[in-house]
């Protein structure tokens, strides 16, 4: 690198960093401010939806301890189901190999907590939040749903759903106190890029699926789409 190039680099590096930081800040404010009114911690104020989606996370933390976030999402889903705020639950998460299966573990814990098996559906292709939300609409045909996860995660999940034209709401699950991972700050920016710049598609879409209890609609089935609900 020439002396001139080094000088230009030193001059523009701080400006580039400042511009990047500003974009991250503005992106996060957009995601949070545009979704805050759809996120609830008061079950009495939460709108009823037929389907709730529990977003996947590891059952364990580093070191092997039980994850408070995982336990909190299960607790919240059971609470909403018992209160009649949701009547069916999709557990959506990663399933990369035989040793790690988020939907299966969530299903097991919900059944253990008393949720009937016929009120549960596993989505094994929820590799990330974008995929879980997109598949809820495109595979399961949902026109609205309730997202269940920790507060820091609800903003991005609801933002993705509403920008996909699904009027989703979210219920805040208990979890690790004051947790707000740094990666979530950048994940919100990535969500904006996925939606408006990269035009990202879910890793796996597959064929439309009907949830238990859905009535078939012959016209929609002929078109290869499940009946909306």
C-alpha positions in Angstrom: 0.0 0.0 0.0 1.4 3.4 -1.0 1.8 6.3 1.4 -1.1 8.1 -0.3 -3.3 5.0 0.0 -2.5 4.7 3.7 -3.4 8.3 4.3 -6.7 7.9 2.5 -7.4 4.8 4.4 -6.8 6.4 7.8 -8.9 9.4 6.8 -11.9 7.4 5.6 -11.8 4.6 8.1 -13.4 6.6 10.9 -16.1 7.9 8.6 -16.9 4.5 7.3 -17.1 3.1 10.9 -19.4 6.0 11.8 -21.7 5.4 8.8 -21.9 1.7 9.6 -22.7 2.4 13.3 -25.4 4.9 12.2 -27.0 2.4 9.9 -27.0 -0.2 12.6 -28.6 2.3 15.1 -31.2 3.5 12.7 -32.1 -0.1 11.6 -32.6 -1.2 15.2 -34.7 1.8 16.0 -36.9 1.1 12.9 -37.4 -2.5 13.9 -38.2 -1.7 17.6 -40.3 1.4 17.1 -42.5 -0.2 14.3 -43.3 -3.3 16.4 -43.4 -2.3 20.0 -47.2 -1.9 20.1 -47.7 -5.4 18.9 -45.6 -7.0 21.7 -47.4 -7.9 25.0 -46.4 -9.1 28.4 -49.9 -8.8 29.8 -51.9 -11.9 28.8 -55.2 -10.0 29.4 -54.3 -7.5 26.6 -53.0 -10.1 24.2 -55.3 -10.7 21.2 -56.5 -14.3 20.6 -55.1 -16.2 17.7 -55.8 -19.7 16.7 -52.1 -20.5 16.3 -49.0 -19.7 18.4 -45.5 -20.2 17.2 -42.8 -21.1 19.7 -39.5 -20.0 18.1 -36.7 -22.5 18.7 -33.6 -22.1 20.9 -31.2 -24.6 22.5 -32.5 -26.4 25.6 -29.1 -25.9 27.2 -26.5 -23.2 27.7 -22.8 -23.5 27.3 -21.5 -25.8 30.1 -24.6 -28.0 29.9 -27.0 -26.2 32.2 -30.7 -25.9 31.3 -31.5 -22.8 29.3 -33.8 -20.3 31.0 -34.9 -19.0 27.6 -36.0 -22.5 26.4 -37.8 -23.1 29.7 -39.4 -19.7 29.5 -40.8 -20.2 26.0 -42.3 -23.5 27.0 -43.9 -21.9 30.1 -45.3 -19.0 28.1 -46.8 -21.4 25.4 -48.5 -23.5 28.1 -49.9 -20.4 29.8 -51.4 -19.0 26.5 -52.8 -22.4 25.6 -54.5 -22.9 29.0 -55.8 -19.3 28.9 -57.4 -19.9 25.5 -55.3 -17.3 23.8 -54.0 -19.9 21.4 -55.6 -23.3 20.4 -52.7 -24.8 18.4 -49.0 -24.6 18.8 -46.3 -24.8 16.1 -42.8 -25.5 17.5 -40.4 -24.3 15.0 -36.6 -24.7 15.2 -33.4 -26.1 13.9 -32.9 -29.8 13.3 -29.4 -30.1 11.8 -28.6 -33.7 12.9 -29.7 -36.6 15.0 -28.1 -35.1 18.2 -29.8 -31.7 18.0 -33.5 -31.3 17.5 -35.2 -28.1 18.8 -38.8 -28.9 17.7 -38.7 -32.4 19.1 -37.5 -31.2 22.5 -40.1 -28.4 22.6 -42.8 -30.9 21.7 -41.7 -33.3 24.4 -41.7 -30.5 27.1 -45.2 -29.2 26.0 -46.7 -32.7 26.1 -45.1 -33.3 29.5 -46.7 -30.0 30.6 -50.2 -31.2 29.6 -50.7 -29.8 26.0 -52.5 -32.5 23.9 -50.5 -34.0 21.1 -53.1 -33.1 18.5 -52.7 -29.4 19.4 -49.0 -29.5 18.4 -47.2 -29.4 15.1 -43.5 -29.6 14.6 -41.7 -27.5 12.0 -38.3 -29.0 11.5 -37.2 -26.4 8.9 -37.2 -23.3 11.2 -33.4 -22.9 10.8 -33.7 -19.3 11.8 -36.3 -16.8 12.7 -36.8 -15.7 9.0 -37.5 -19.3 8.0 -39.9 -19.9 10.9 -42.0 -16.8 10.1 -41.9 -17.3 6.3 -42.9 -21.0 6.5 -45.8 -20.1 8.9 -47.3 -18.1 6.0 -46.2 -20.0 3.0 -46.3 -23.6 4.2 -48.9 -23.6 6.9 -51.0 -20.9 5.2 -51.4 -18.8 8.4 -52.8 -15.3 7.9 -52.1 -14.4 11.5 -50.4 -15.9 14.6 -48.9 -15.2 17.9 -45.1 -15.4 18.3 -43.7 -16.7 21.6 -40.1 -15.8 22.5 -38.0 -13.5 24.8 -38.5 -9.7 24.5 -35.2 -9.0 22.7 -36.2 -11.5 20.0 -39.9 -10.4 19.7 -39.0 -7.2 17.8 -37.3 -8.9 15.0 -39.8 -11.7 14.7 -42.8 -9.4 14.6 -41.0 -7.1 12.2 -40.4 -10.0 9.8 -44.0 -11.2 10.0 -45.5 -7.8 9.4 -43.3 -6.9 6.5 -44.4 -10.3 5.1 -48.0 -8.9 5.4 -48.9 -11.1 8.4 -50.5 -9.1 11.3 -48.6 -11.1 13.9 -48.4 -10.2 17.6 -45.9 -11.5 20.2 -46.1 -12.6 23.8 -42.9 -12.1 25.9 -41.7 -15.3 27.5 -39.6 -15.2 30.7 -36.0 -16.0 30.4 -32.5 -14.9 31.4 -32.9 -11.5 33.1 -31.7 -8.5 31.2 -30.4 -10.6 28.4 -29.9 -8.8 25.1 -27.3 -10.5 23.0 -25.1 -8.2 20.9 -25.7 -10.5 17.9 -29.4 -9.5 18.1 -28.5 -5.9 17.3 -26.9 -7.1 14.0 -29.6 -9.7 13.4 -32.1 -6.9 13.1 -30.1 -5.3 10.4 -29.7 -8.6 8.7 -33.5 -9.0 8.8 -33.9 -5.7 6.9 -31.3 -6.7 4.3 -33.1 -10.1 3.9 -36.4 -8.5 3.3 -35.5 -5.4 1.2 -32.1 -6.0 -0.4 -31.2 -9.7 -0.6 -34.8 -10.9 -1.2 -33.9 -14.0 0.8 -35.9 -17.2 0.6 -36.3 -19.8 3.3 -33.7 -22.5 3.2 -36.5 -25.1 2.7 -40.1 -24.4 1.7 -41.5 -27.7 0.6 -45.2 -28.6 0.0 -48.1 -26.9 1.8 -49.2 -28.5 5.0 -52.6 -28.4 6.8 -52.7 -28.2 10.5 -54.9 -30.7 12.4 -58.5 -29.5 12.4 -58.3 -27.4 9.2 -61.1 -27.9 6.8 -59.9 -28.5 3.3 -60.9 -26.0 0.6 -61.0 -27.7 -2.7 -60.1 -24.6 -4.8 -57.1 -23.8 -2.7 -56.0 -27.4 -2.6 -56.2 -27.6 -6.3 -54.0 -24.5 -6.5 -51.5 -26.2 -4.2 -52.2 -23.9 -1.2 -53.6 -24.7 2.2 -56.8 -23.0 3.4 -56.0 -19.7 5.2 -56.7 -19.2 8.9 
